[in-house]
Amino acid sequence: MQETENDILKRVRKIEIKTRGLSTEIFAGKYHTAFRGRGMSFSEVREYRAGDDIRDIDWNVTARSRKPHIKVYEEERELTMMLLVDVSASRTFGSTERSKKNIITEIAAVLAFSAAQNNDKVGCIFFSDRIEKFIPPKKGKSHILMILRQLIGFTPESKGTRLSEPLRFLTNVNKKHCTTFILSDFLNPPSDREELESALKIAGSKHDLVGIRVYDLREAELPDVGIVEMQDAETGRKVWVDTSSARVRDYYAQRWLQRSQRILDTLRHNRIDTAEIATDEDYVKELIKLFKKR
């Protein structure tokens, strides 16, 4: 049954009440502490001093002067946050009261309201295996609420996932440095692996990327419930699985671990801070941990 506009507005209001409170009480200060100074404009070059971040070394000046020099930046008055939101078919899965879509929407709302508390701009890219929608960065509560309405009521054209697509689009459309959260289950096809590596490398050199992976416990392990028919939400492929077999359950869990490790290795290789959040977990705790480790 499709939600009416009135249903969507009620859900937006409910999410707003919950997440604005969290943003005001918990995340606004932590968000600013974690991401201030990430939106920087170039100021000058000076000689390297003990304790300086080696990532700021200007290699061209260093080579010419034969002494290490670093780039000095000054904090920009306002930051821009981009939310890259996975709207593929797999996000609708959930074995608890809340689906991955519900959690992703709430986290997006918390982050957006946290940015708004700091008077930052917020933009959004909805993606599947293509760019489904682009909402340019703007300030203000009405803009955040519009993003929320879109997140709740949006119907994508495609069911698949290609994480390289929104990253390439971000690089092309946002020339100015921004803090970017990738909100996804990261169930990316192997065929996109090389392109994703390249896209992460390029986008990561220009923007501050943060991965938030939302998954469901039943994606990680199968319960013993006998023979069941399972369907891939993105490809439509169906298969009968004997969950009473310990060998089948172990194989399923092992495949999940391997796939998860590949995802995490890719993100870590590109120095992207990442939080993993299950649909039955408290995402507040995980977000605070993510902010603290920055």
Phi, psi and chi 1 to 4 in degrees:
 res  aa     phi    psi   chi1   chi2   chi3   chi4
   1 MET       -  127.7 -176.6  176.8  171.2      -
   2 GLN   -81.9  139.7 -165.5  164.6    1.8      -
   3 GLU   -72.3  142.1  -74.6 -175.1  -56.5      -
   4 THR   -83.4  168.8   64.7      -      -      -
   5 GLU   -59.7  -37.4 -179.9   68.1   18.9      -
   6 ASN   -65.1  -41.4 -165.3   41.9      -      -
   7 ASP   -60.8  -43.6  -68.0  -28.2      -      -
   8 ILE   -62.9  -43.6  -69.0  171.2      -      -
   9 LEU   -63.1  -37.9  -69.4  173.9      -      -
  10 LYS   -63.7  -42.8  -76.9  179.7 -179.3  176.3
  11 ARG   -67.4  -38.5  -73.3 -173.0   61.3 -162.9
  12 VAL   -59.5  -45.3  167.9      -      -      -
  13 ARG   -62.9  -41.9 -178.3   60.6  179.6  155.2
  14 LYS   -62.9  -45.7 -165.3  172.8  179.6 -179.7
  15 ILE   -66.6  -38.7  -68.6  173.7      -      -
  16 GLU   -60.9  -46.0 -178.7 -163.3   -0.5      -
  17 ILE   -60.1  -45.3  -68.8  168.9      -      -
  18 LYS   -68.3  -50.6  178.2  178.4  179.6  180.0
  19 THR   -80.8  -28.6   57.6      -      -      -
  20 ARG   -66.7  -37.0  -87.6 -163.4  101.5 -171.7
  21 GLY   -61.9  -44.6      -      -      -      -
  22 LEU   -62.7  -42.5  -71.0  171.2      -      -
  23 SER   -63.0  -43.6  -61.7      -      -      -
  24 THR   -69.5  -46.3  -57.3      -      -      -
  25 GLU   -81.8  -33.9  -64.2  168.0   21.9      -
  26 ILE  -115.5  -51.4  -58.7  173.0      -      -
  27 PHE   -92.1  -23.9  -69.9  109.1      -      -
  28 ALA   -57.5  -49.9      -      -      -      -
  29 GLY   -67.1  -43.5      -      -      -      -
  30 LYS   -66.2  -38.1  -72.5 -177.2  172.1   59.8
  31 TYR   -60.8  -47.5  160.0   82.6      -      -
  32 HIS   -66.3  -40.0 -169.4 -108.0      -      -
  33 THR   -63.1  -41.1  -58.8      -      -      -
  34 ALA   -72.5  -32.4      -      -      -      -
  35 PHE  -118.5   -1.7  -61.2  101.8      -      -
  36 ARG   -65.4  148.1   68.3 -178.4  175.8 -171.6
  37 GLY    80.0   -4.7      -      -      -      -
  38 ARG   -83.9  -28.1  -60.3  -72.2  174.9  164.8
  39 GLY   -94.0   99.1      -      -      -      -
  40 MET  -126.9  149.5  -51.9  -68.4  -79.6      -
  41 SER  -115.1  144.7   58.7      -      -      -
  42 PHE   -65.6  135.5  175.8   72.2      -      -
  43 SER  -114.4  -56.7  175.8      -      -      -
  44 GLU  -162.8  176.2   61.0  178.7  -20.1      -
  45 VAL  -118.2  135.8  173.5      -      -      -
  46 ARG  -140.6  168.4   63.9  163.7  170.2   77.8
  47 GLU   -65.9  145.8  -80.7 -165.2   36.2      -
  48 TYR   -63.9  138.0  177.1   86.3      -      -
  49 ARG  -121.7  153.1  -61.8  171.6 -168.8  157.8
  50 ALA   -55.1  130.2      -      -      -      -
  51 GLY    99.6  -13.1      -      -      -      -
  52 ASP   -67.6  152.6  -74.0  -24.5      -      -
  53 ASP   -75.9  120.1 -168.4  -25.9      -      -
  54 ILE   -65.2  -18.5   60.3  169.9      -      -
  55 ARG   -67.4  -16.8  -69.2  175.5  -62.6 -178.4
  56 ASP   -93.4    4.9  -67.8  -29.2      -      -
  57 ILE   -63.7  131.7  -70.7  178.2      -      -
  58 ASP   -91.4  101.4 -173.1  -39.9      -      -
  59 TRP   -70.1  -29.4  -65.2  106.6      -      -
  60 ASN   -65.9  -49.4  -69.9  -30.6      -      -
  61 VAL   -66.0  -39.0  175.6      -      -      -
  62 THR   -59.7  -43.3  -64.2      -      -      -
  63 ALA   -66.2  -40.0      -      -      -      -
  64 ARG   -69.7  -42.7  -73.0 -161.5  -59.3  -89.3
  65 SER   -88.6  -15.3   65.1      -      -      -
  66 ARG    62.8   20.6  -61.9 -169.6  177.8 -177.7
  67 LYS  -133.4  140.4  -69.6 -177.6  179.9  178.8
  68 PRO   -65.5  129.3   20.5  -29.5      -      -
  69 HIS  -124.2  150.4  -78.7   69.3      -      -
  70 ILE  -122.7  156.3   67.2  161.0      -      -
  71 LYS   -83.6  133.9  -64.4  176.1 -177.3  177.1
  72 VAL  -106.3  132.7  178.9      -      -      -
  73 TYR  -117.7  157.9  -61.8   86.3      -      -
  74 GLU  -122.0  145.2   57.1 -174.5   19.8      -
  75 GLU   -68.2  132.8 -172.7  171.8   -8.3      -
  76 GLU   -74.0  152.5  -66.7  179.0  -12.1      -
  77 ARG   -67.0  -30.1  -69.2 -178.6 -178.4  175.7
  78 GLU  -135.1  147.4   64.3  179.4   35.4      -
  79 LEU  -104.9  163.4  -57.2  177.7      -      -
  80 THR  -121.7  129.5  -63.5      -      -      -
  81 MET  -107.3  131.9  174.8 -166.3  -74.4      -
  82 MET  -113.9  134.1  -73.7  -60.8  -61.4      -
  83 LEU  -107.6  116.8  -59.5  172.1      -      -
  84 LEU   -98.5  105.1  -86.1   52.0      -      -
  85 VAL  -108.7  122.9 -178.2      -      -      -
  86 ASP   -73.7  118.6 -174.5  -14.7      -      -
  87 VAL  -115.3   21.9  -65.0      -      -      -
  88 SER   -69.0  169.3   64.0      -      -      -
  89 ALA   -63.9  -28.9      -      -      -      -
  90 SER   -67.1  -18.1   62.5      -      -      -
  91 ARG   -70.5  -17.6   71.7  178.2  173.2  142.6
  92 THR   -78.9   -8.0   59.3      -      -      -
  93 PHE   -74.8  144.4 -179.0   73.5      -      -
  94 GLY  -172.0  126.3      -      -      -      -
  95 SER   -97.3   -2.5   61.8      -      -      -
  96 THR  -109.4 -166.7   66.5      -      -      -
  97 GLU   -66.7  -22.8  -69.0 -179.8   -0.6      -
  98 ARG  -116.5  132.0  -61.1 -178.2  -61.7  173.8
  99 SER   -84.5  170.9   66.5      -      -      -
 100 LYS   -60.2  -35.6  -69.8 -173.6  -76.0 -175.5
 101 LYS   -60.7  -43.7  176.2 -175.4  174.1 -178.8
 102 ASN   -59.9  -46.3  -63.9  149.1      -      -
 103 ILE   -66.3  -44.8  -57.8  -62.5      -      -
 104 ILE   -59.5  -42.4  -74.4  172.6      -      -
 105 THR   -63.6  -43.9  -59.3      -      -      -
 106 GLU   -65.8  -42.2  -74.0 -166.6   19.7      -
 107 ILE   -64.8  -41.5  -67.7  172.5      -      -
 108 ALA   -59.5  -41.0      -      -      -      -
 109 ALA   -65.4  -43.9      -      -      -      -
 110 VAL   -59.8  -47.4  166.1      -      -      -
 111 LEU   -64.2  -43.0  -65.7  171.4      -      -
 112 ALA   -64.7  -44.5      -      -      -      -
 113 PHE   -68.5  -32.3  -78.4  124.2      -      -
 114 SER   -63.9  -42.0  -65.0      -      -      -
 115 ALA   -64.9  -40.9      -      -      -      -
 116 ALA   -63.1  -35.4      -      -      -      -
 117 GLN   -60.5  -28.1  -70.6  -75.6  -30.3      -
 118 ASN   -97.9   11.6  -72.3  -76.9      -      -
 119 ASN    61.8   32.6 -157.9   34.4      -      -
 120 ASP   -94.1  158.7  -63.5  -25.6      -      -
 121 LYS   -81.9  149.2  -66.1  178.8 -179.5  177.7
 122 VAL  -130.7  129.9 -179.7      -      -      -
 123 GLY  -126.1  170.1      -      -      -      -
 124 CYS  -147.5  140.5 -157.5      -      -      -
 125 ILE  -124.2  117.5  -61.3  170.8      -      -
 126 PHE   -91.0  132.9  -64.2  176.9      -      -
 127 PHE  -140.3  151.5   70.9   91.8      -      -
 128 SER  -124.4 -113.5   54.6      -      -      -
 129 ASP   -97.9   14.7   55.3    6.5      -      -
 130 ARG  -152.4  173.7   65.4 -171.5   71.9  177.0
 131 ILE   -82.0  116.4  -58.5  -55.6      -      -
 132 GLU   -88.9  -36.3  -63.1  -82.7   -4.4      -
 133 LYS  -162.4  142.7 -170.6  175.4 -173.5   67.6
 134 PHE  -122.9  123.6  171.1   53.1      -      -
 135 ILE  -112.3  108.3  -58.2  173.8      -      -
 136 PRO   -61.4  150.5  -22.2   34.0      -      -
 137 PRO   -62.8  134.3  -18.5   30.4      -      -
 138 LYS  -148.5  166.6  -77.4  178.3   64.5  176.4
 139 LYS   -99.1  165.9  -65.7 -178.0 -177.8 -179.7
 140 GLY   106.3  150.6      -      -      -      -
 141 LYS   -62.7  -41.5  176.4 -174.5  170.5 -176.8
 142 SER   -62.8  -33.9   60.7      -      -      -
 143 HIS   -68.0  -42.8  179.1   66.3      -      -
 144 ILE   -62.5  -43.2  -56.5  -60.2      -      -
 145 LEU   -65.5  -35.1  -67.4  176.2      -      -
 146 MET   -63.7  -42.7 -178.3  -87.6  -72.2      -
 147 ILE   -60.3  -43.5  -70.5  175.2      -      -
 148 LEU   -61.9  -43.7  -86.5 -179.1      -      -
 149 ARG   -59.9  -42.2  -78.1 -162.4  -60.6  -87.5
 150 GLN   -64.0  -43.6  -68.2  -75.6  -26.9      -
 151 LEU   -60.4  -41.5  -87.1  173.4      -      -
 152 ILE   -73.8  -43.2  -68.7  168.7      -      -
 153 GLY   -98.7    0.4      -      -      -      -
 154 PHE   -72.7  135.5 -172.6   76.8      -      -
 155 THR  -115.5  112.3  -57.8      -      -      -
 156 PRO   -72.0  156.9   26.8  -33.6      -      -
 157 GLU   -80.4  -28.9  -69.0 -176.7    6.9      -
 158 SER  -121.0  158.3 -175.5      -      -      -
 159 LYS  -101.6  -19.4  -67.2 -178.1  177.0 -178.4
 160 GLY   -78.9 -175.8      -      -      -      -
 161 THR  -135.5  133.6  -55.3      -      -      -
 162 ARG  -144.5  101.4  -74.4 -170.4   80.1   82.8
 163 LEU   -67.3  -21.3  -78.3  162.5      -      -
 164 SER   -67.4  -28.3   60.2      -      -      -
 165 GLU   -61.5  -54.3  -71.1  -64.1  -39.1      -
 166 PRO   -66.2  -29.7   24.5  -35.2      -      -
 167 LEU   -69.1  -41.0  -70.8  163.3      -      -
 168 ARG   -64.4  -43.2  -86.2 -158.4  -61.3  -99.7
 169 PHE   -62.3  -43.2 -173.9   83.3      -      -
 170 LEU   -57.9  -46.1  172.2   73.0      -      -
 171 THR   -60.6  -38.2  -58.5      -      -      -
 172 ASN   -77.4  -36.2  -68.4  -28.7      -      -
 173 VAL   -92.3  -25.5   80.8      -      -      -
 174 ASN  -114.4   97.0 -105.8   43.9      -      -
 175 LYS   -79.6  -26.5  -57.8  -58.1 -179.2 -174.2
 176 LYS   -85.9  141.4 -167.6  176.3  178.3 -178.1
 177 HIS   -54.8  135.9  179.0  102.3      -      -
 178 CYS  -146.5  159.5   64.7      -      -      -
 179 THR   -87.5  125.9  -62.9      -      -      -
 180 THR  -124.7  124.0  -58.8      -      -      -
 181 PHE  -103.8  126.1  -69.9   90.5      -      -
 182 ILE   -98.0  109.7  -51.0  166.6      -      -
 183 LEU  -103.9  107.5  -59.8  168.5      -      -
 184 SER  -161.3  164.2  174.0      -      -      -
 185 ASP   -87.5   -5.4   54.3   17.1      -      -
 186 PHE    57.9   31.2  -74.0   84.8      -      -
 187 LEU   -85.6   72.3  -64.6  178.6      -      -
 188 ASN   -93.5  139.1 -153.5   45.3      -      -
 189 PRO   -70.2  147.7   27.0  -35.1      -      -
 190 PRO   -55.4  -29.4  -25.2   34.5      -      -
 191 SER   -64.4  -16.4   59.7      -      -      -
 192 ASP  -100.9    3.7 -168.5   43.9      -      -
 193 ARG   -60.9  -49.3 -165.5  173.2  -59.6  156.5
 194 GLU   -66.6  -42.7  -73.6 -174.0   17.6      -
 195 GLU   -65.3  -36.1  -70.6 -173.7   38.5      -
 196 LEU   -64.8  -44.4  175.3   58.6      -      -
 197 GLU   -56.1  -46.7  -78.8  -84.4    6.1      -
 198 SER   -64.9  -44.6  174.1      -      -      -
 199 ALA   -65.1  -39.1      -      -      -      -
 200 LEU   -65.0  -41.0  -78.1  169.9      -      -
 201 LYS   -63.1  -45.7 -174.1  175.5 -179.4 -179.8
 202 ILE   -69.8  -48.7  -64.9  169.3      -      -
 203 ALA   -64.5  -38.2      -      -      -      -
 204 GLY   -67.2  -24.5      -      -      -      -
 205 SER   -76.6  -18.1   68.1      -      -      -
 206 LYS  -108.9  -29.2  -62.9 -178.9  178.8 -179.1
 207 HIS  -128.3  162.8  -54.0  -66.6      -      -
 208 ASP   -91.4  103.1 -174.9   10.7      -      -
 209 LEU   -95.3  138.3  -56.6 -178.6      -      -
 210 VAL  -134.3  129.0 -177.6      -      -      -
 211 GLY   -99.4  132.0      -      -      -      -
 212 ILE  -123.8  107.5  -62.9 -178.6      -      -
 213 ARG   -98.0  121.1 -176.6 -170.2 -178.0 -154.6
 214 VAL  -108.9  126.9  177.7      -      -      -
 215 TYR  -137.8  166.9   69.8   95.7      -      -
 216 ASP  -111.3  144.2 -170.4  -87.4      -      -
 217 LEU   -56.2  -35.1 -176.7   62.8      -      -
 218 ARG   -72.2  -11.5  -71.6  -68.5  164.4 -107.3
 219 GLU   -80.5  -22.0  -67.4  175.6  -44.0      -
 220 ALA   -93.3  -30.6      -      -      -      -
 221 GLU  -152.1  144.2   56.6 -176.4   55.0      -
 222 LEU   -92.4  140.0  -74.1  174.5      -      -
 223 PRO   -82.1  157.6   30.4  -33.9      -      -
 224 ASP   -85.2   93.4 -177.6   -5.6      -      -
 225 VAL  -128.3   20.7  -68.9      -      -      -
 226 GLY    85.6 -154.3      -      -      -      -
 227 ILE   -87.1  124.3  -62.4  175.4      -      -
 228 VAL  -133.1  152.9  -65.0      -      -      -
 229 GLU   -93.1  128.5 -175.0 -180.0   36.5      -
 230 MET  -117.4  145.5  -59.9  176.0   68.8      -
 231 GLN  -130.7  136.0 -179.4  177.1   21.3      -
 232 ASP   -78.3  118.1 -173.6  -48.0      -      -
 233 ALA   -63.1  -27.1      -      -      -      -
 234 GLU   -91.2  -35.5  -61.6 -167.8   -0.4      -
 235 THR   -99.4  -19.6   64.8      -      -      -
 236 GLY    82.5   -2.6      -      -      -      -
 237 ARG   -66.6  134.8 -179.8  171.7  173.7  -98.5
 238 LYS  -115.1  148.2  -65.5  179.4 -179.2  179.8
 239 VAL  -152.4  143.7   62.1      -      -      -
 240 TRP   -89.5  132.6  -72.5   95.0      -      -
 241 VAL  -127.9  131.2  178.3      -      -      -
 242 ASP   -90.9   93.4 -178.2    5.7      -      -
 243 THR   -74.8   -8.8   63.6      -      -      -
 244 SER   -76.7  -13.2   63.1      -      -      -
 245 SER   -82.5  120.7  167.0      -      -      -
 246 ALA   -62.1  -35.2      -      -      -      -
 247 ARG   -63.9  -41.4 -176.0 -177.2  -64.3  177.1
 248 VAL   -64.7  -45.0  168.1      -      -      -
 249 ARG   -64.5  -40.2  -66.3 -163.1  -54.2  -85.7
 250 ASP   -65.3  -41.3  -72.1  -13.7      -      -
 251 TYR   -62.4  -44.2  175.1   76.5      -      -
 252 TYR   -59.8  -47.5 -177.0   91.6      -      -
 253 ALA   -65.0  -38.4      -      -      -      -
 254 GLN   -66.9  -40.7 -163.9   59.7   38.9      -
 255 ARG   -61.9  -40.0  -76.0  -68.6  -59.3  -87.5
 256 TRP   -63.7  -45.0  169.0  -97.7      -      -
 257 LEU   -61.8  -42.3  -73.4  172.9      -      -
 258 GLN   -64.2  -44.6  -70.4  171.1   -5.9      -
 259 ARG   -64.6  -41.6 -168.4  169.3 -171.0  176.2
 260 SER   -63.5  -41.7  -64.0      -      -      -
 261 GLN   -64.4  -38.8 -164.3   56.9   53.5      -
 262 ARG   -61.4  -43.0  -81.3 -161.3  -60.9  -91.4
 263 ILE   -61.6  -50.3  -66.4  165.0      -      -
 264 LEU   -64.1  -39.3  -67.9  174.7      -      -
 265 ASP   -61.5  -41.8  -72.8  -13.7      -      -
 266 THR   -62.4  -44.7  -62.0      -      -      -
 267 LEU   -68.4  -43.2  -65.3  172.0      -      -
 268 ARG   -65.9  -38.9  -75.3  170.0 -174.7  154.8
 269 HIS   -58.2  -31.9  176.8   70.4      -      -
 270 ASN   -98.1   14.8  -71.5  -80.9      -      -
 271 ARG    56.4   45.1  -62.6  179.3  179.6  177.8
 272 ILE  -105.4  117.5  -62.7  169.2      -      -
 273 ASP   -63.4  139.1  -70.6  -26.9      -      -
 274 THR  -139.0  140.9  -51.6      -      -      -
 275 ALA  -117.7  139.8      -      -      -      -
 276 GLU  -112.5  124.3  -68.7 -166.4  -75.5      -
 277 ILE  -129.7  122.2  -60.3  170.1      -      -
 278 ALA   -86.7  153.9      -      -      -      -
 279 THR   -64.6  -20.6   53.7      -      -      -
 280 ASP  -100.2   10.2   62.7  -19.6      -      -
 281 GLU  -102.3  165.8  -75.3 -178.3  -22.5      -
 282 ASP   -84.9  105.9  178.8    6.2      -      -
 283 TYR   -70.2  -21.1   64.3   77.5      -      -
 284 VAL   -59.7  -47.8  172.5      -      -      -
 285 LYS   -59.8  -42.8 -170.6 -172.0  -59.0 -179.5
 286 GLU   -69.1  -37.0  -65.5  -56.1  -44.4      -
 287 LEU   -67.4  -41.0  -72.9  179.9      -      -
 288 ILE   -61.1  -42.8  -70.2  173.5      -      -
 289 LYS   -60.1  -41.9  -81.7  167.6   58.0  179.2
 290 LEU   -62.5  -45.8  171.7   67.5      -      -
 291 PHE   -65.7  -37.8  -74.4   10.6      -      -
 292 LYS   -66.3  -36.5  -81.9 -176.8  176.2  177.3
 293 LYS   -77.6   -3.6   74.8 -179.4  179.6 -176.6
 294 ARG   -87.4      -  -66.3  177.4   62.6   83.4
